[in-house]
Amino acid sequence: MSIQFSVLDLQIEVDISIWENRALCDQAKTQ
C-alpha cells in the first residue's frame, strides 16, 4: 500500500510540475 501511495504522490508531483512549466511557457509567450 505504501509503495502504491508513494508512486501516486510521485505521479501527482510530475503532473503538477508539467502544468507549472506549461503556465510559465505561456507567460513567456505573452510577455
MARPAKOL-221373 format. One record per residue: x, y negated, z of N, C-alpha, C in turn. Coordinates in nm, 2 decimals, m for minus. Each point is the difference from the previous one (the first is absolute). Layout:
N
<pt><n_c1>X</n_c1><n_c2>Y</n_c2><n_c3>Z</n_c3><ca_c1>X</ca_c1><ca_c2>Y</ca_c2><ca_c3>Z</ca_c3><c_c1>X</c_c1><c_c2>Y</c_c2><c_c3>Z</c_c3></pt>
...
% end
This chain:
31
<pt><n_c1>0.08</n_c1><n_c2>0.12</n_c2><n_c3>0.00</n_c3><ca_c1>m0.08</ca_c1><ca_c2>m0.12</ca_c2><ca_c3>0.00</ca_c3><c_c1>0.09</c_c1><c_c2>m0.13</c_c2><c_c3>0.00</c_c3></pt>
<pt><n_c1>0.10</n_c1><n_c2>0.00</n_c2><n_c3>0.09</n_c3><ca_c1>0.08</ca_c1><ca_c2>m0.12</ca_c2><ca_c3>0.01</ca_c3><c_c1>0.07</c_c1><c_c2>m0.02</c_c2><c_c3>m0.13</c_c3></pt>
<pt><n_c1>0.04</n_c1><n_c2>0.10</n_c2><n_c3>m0.07</n_c3><ca_c1>0.07</ca_c1><ca_c2>m0.01</ca_c2><ca_c3>m0.13</ca_c3><c_c1>m0.09</c_c1><c_c2>m0.06</c_c2><c_c3>m0.10</c_c3></pt>
<pt><n_c1>m0.12</n_c1><n_c2>0.05</n_c2><n_c3>m0.01</n_c3><ca_c1>m0.10</ca_c1><ca_c2>m0.06</ca_c2><ca_c3>m0.09</ca_c3><c_c1>m0.03</c_c1><c_c2>m0.15</c_c2><c_c3>0.03</c_c3></pt>
<pt><n_c1>m0.01</n_c1><n_c2>m0.03</n_c2><n_c3>0.12</n_c3><ca_c1>m0.02</ca_c1><ca_c2>m0.14</ca_c2><ca_c3>0.04</ca_c3><c_c1>0.11</c_c1><c_c2>m0.09</c_c2><c_c3>m0.04</c_c3></pt>
<pt><n_c1>0.12</n_c1><n_c2>0.05</n_c2><n_c3>0.02</n_c3><ca_c1>0.12</ca_c1><ca_c2>m0.08</ca_c2><ca_c3>m0.04</ca_c3><c_c1>0.01</c_c1><c_c2>m0.02</c_c2><c_c3>m0.15</c_c3></pt>
<pt><n_c1>m0.04</n_c1><n_c2>0.10</n_c2><n_c3>m0.07</n_c3><ca_c1>0.00</ca_c1><ca_c2>m0.01</ca_c2><ca_c3>m0.15</ca_c3><c_c1>m0.10</c_c1><c_c2>m0.10</c_c2><c_c3>m0.04</c_c3></pt>
<pt><n_c1>m0.12</n_c1><n_c2>0.00</n_c2><n_c3>0.06</n_c3><ca_c1>m0.11</ca_c1><ca_c2>m0.09</ca_c2><ca_c3>m0.03</ca_c3><c_c1>0.05</c_c1><c_c2>m0.14</c_c2><c_c3>0.03</c_c3></pt>
<pt><n_c1>0.06</n_c1><n_c2>m0.02</n_c2><n_c3>0.11</n_c3><ca_c1>0.06</ca_c1><ca_c2>m0.13</ca_c2><ca_c3>0.04</ca_c3><c_c1>0.10</c_c1><c_c2>m0.05</c_c2><c_c3>m0.10</c_c3></pt>
<pt><n_c1>0.08</n_c1><n_c2>0.09</n_c2><n_c3>m0.05</n_c3><ca_c1>0.11</ca_c1><ca_c2>m0.04</ca_c2><ca_c3>m0.10</ca_c3><c_c1>m0.07</c_c1><c_c2>m0.04</c_c2><c_c3>m0.13</c_c3></pt>
<pt><n_c1>m0.10</n_c1><n_c2>0.08</n_c2><n_c3>m0.04</n_c3><ca_c1>m0.07</ca_c1><ca_c2>m0.04</ca_c2><ca_c3>m0.12</ca_c3><c_c1>m0.07</c_c1><c_c2>m0.13</c_c2><c_c3>0.01</c_c3></pt>
<pt><n_c1>m0.06</n_c1><n_c2>m0.03</n_c2><n_c3>0.11</n_c3><ca_c1>m0.07</ca_c1><ca_c2>m0.13</ca_c2><ca_c3>0.02</ca_c3><c_c1>0.10</c_c1><c_c2>m0.11</c_c2><c_c3>0.00</c_c3></pt>
<pt><n_c1>0.12</n_c1><n_c2>0.02</n_c2><n_c3>0.06</n_c3><ca_c1>0.10</ca_c1><ca_c2>m0.11</ca_c2><ca_c3>0.00</ca_c3><c_c1>0.05</c_c1><c_c2>m0.02</c_c2><c_c3>m0.15</c_c3></pt>
<pt><n_c1>0.01</n_c1><n_c2>0.10</n_c2><n_c3>m0.07</n_c3><ca_c1>0.05</ca_c1><ca_c2>m0.01</ca_c2><ca_c3>m0.14</ca_c3><c_c1>m0.11</c_c1><c_c2>m0.08</c_c2><c_c3>m0.08</c_c3></pt>
<pt><n_c1>m0.13</n_c1><n_c2>0.04</n_c2><n_c3>0.02</n_c3><ca_c1>m0.10</ca_c1><ca_c2>m0.07</ca_c2><ca_c3>m0.07</ca_c3><c_c1>m0.01</c_c1><c_c2>m0.15</c_c2><c_c3>0.03</c_c3></pt>
<pt><n_c1>0.02</n_c1><n_c2>m0.03</n_c2><n_c3>0.13</n_c3><ca_c1>0.00</ca_c1><ca_c2>m0.14</ca_c2><ca_c3>0.04</ca_c3><c_c1>0.12</c_c1><c_c2>m0.07</c_c2><c_c3>m0.06</c_c3></pt>
<pt><n_c1>0.12</n_c1><n_c2>0.06</n_c2><n_c3>0.00</n_c3><ca_c1>0.11</ca_c1><ca_c2>m0.07</ca_c2><ca_c3>m0.06</ca_c3><c_c1>m0.01</c_c1><c_c2>m0.03</c_c2><c_c3>m0.15</c_c3></pt>
<pt><n_c1>m0.06</n_c1><n_c2>0.10</n_c2><n_c3>m0.07</n_c3><ca_c1>m0.03</ca_c1><ca_c2>m0.02</ca_c2><ca_c3>m0.14</ca_c3><c_c1>m0.10</c_c1><c_c2>m0.11</c_c2><c_c3>m0.02</c_c3></pt>
<pt><n_c1>m0.10</n_c1><n_c2>m0.01</n_c2><n_c3>0.08</n_c3><ca_c1>m0.10</ca_c1><ca_c2>m0.10</ca_c2><ca_c3>m0.01</ca_c3><c_c1>0.06</c_c1><c_c2>m0.14</c_c2><c_c3>0.03</c_c3></pt>
<pt><n_c1>0.09</n_c1><n_c2>0.00</n_c2><n_c3>0.10</n_c3><ca_c1>0.06</ca_c1><ca_c2>m0.13</ca_c2><ca_c3>0.03</ca_c3><c_c1>0.09</c_c1><c_c2>m0.04</c_c2><c_c3>m0.11</c_c3></pt>
<pt><n_c1>0.08</n_c1><n_c2>0.09</n_c2><n_c3>m0.06</n_c3><ca_c1>0.09</ca_c1><ca_c2>m0.03</ca_c2><ca_c3>m0.11</ca_c3><c_c1>m0.08</c_c1><c_c2>m0.06</c_c2><c_c3>m0.12</c_c3></pt>
<pt><n_c1>m0.12</n_c1><n_c2>0.06</n_c2><n_c3>m0.03</n_c3><ca_c1>m0.08</ca_c1><ca_c2>m0.05</ca_c2><ca_c3>m0.11</ca_c3><c_c1>m0.05</c_c1><c_c2>m0.14</c_c2><c_c3>0.03</c_c3></pt>
<pt><n_c1>m0.04</n_c1><n_c2>m0.03</n_c2><n_c3>0.13</n_c3><ca_c1>m0.04</ca_c1><ca_c2>m0.13</ca_c2><ca_c3>0.03</ca_c3><c_c1>0.11</c_c1><c_c2>m0.10</c_c2><c_c3>m0.01</c_c3></pt>
<pt><n_c1>0.12</n_c1><n_c2>0.04</n_c2><n_c3>0.03</n_c3><ca_c1>0.12</ca_c1><ca_c2>m0.09</ca_c2><ca_c3>m0.01</ca_c3><c_c1>0.02</c_c1><c_c2>m0.03</c_c2><c_c3>m0.15</c_c3></pt>
<pt><n_c1>m0.01</n_c1><n_c2>0.10</n_c2><n_c3>m0.08</n_c3><ca_c1>0.03</ca_c1><ca_c2>m0.01</ca_c2><ca_c3>m0.15</ca_c3><c_c1>m0.11</c_c1><c_c2>m0.10</c_c2><c_c3>m0.05</c_c3></pt>
<pt><n_c1>m0.12</n_c1><n_c2>0.02</n_c2><n_c3>0.04</n_c3><ca_c1>m0.11</ca_c1><ca_c2>m0.09</ca_c2><ca_c3>m0.05</ca_c3><c_c1>0.03</c_c1><c_c2>m0.15</c_c2><c_c3>0.04</c_c3></pt>
<pt><n_c1>0.05</n_c1><n_c2>m0.02</n_c2><n_c3>0.12</n_c3><ca_c1>0.03</ca_c1><ca_c2>m0.13</ca_c2><ca_c3>0.05</ca_c3><c_c1>0.11</c_c1><c_c2>m0.06</c_c2><c_c3>m0.08</c_c3></pt>
<pt><n_c1>0.10</n_c1><n_c2>0.08</n_c2><n_c3>m0.03</n_c3><ca_c1>0.12</ca_c1><ca_c2>m0.05</ca_c2><ca_c3>m0.08</ca_c3><c_c1>m0.05</c_c1><c_c2>m0.04</c_c2><c_c3>m0.14</c_c3></pt>
<pt><n_c1>m0.09</n_c1><n_c2>0.07</n_c2><n_c3>m0.06</n_c3><ca_c1>m0.05</ca_c1><ca_c2>m0.03</ca_c2><ca_c3>m0.13</ca_c3><c_c1>m0.08</c_c1><c_c2>m0.13</c_c2><c_c3>0.00</c_c3></pt>
<pt><n_c1>m0.08</n_c1><n_c2>m0.02</n_c2><n_c3>0.10</n_c3><ca_c1>m0.08</ca_c1><ca_c2>m0.12</ca_c2><ca_c3>0.00</ca_c3><c_c1>0.08</c_c1><c_c2>m0.13</c_c2><c_c3>0.03</c_c3></pt>
<pt><n_c1>0.11</n_c1><n_c2>0.02</n_c2><n_c3>0.08</n_c3><ca_c1>0.08</ca_c1><ca_c2>m0.12</ca_c2><ca_c3>0.03</ca_c3><c_c1>0.09</c_c1><c_c2>m0.05</c_c2><c_c3>m0.11</c_c3></pt>
% end
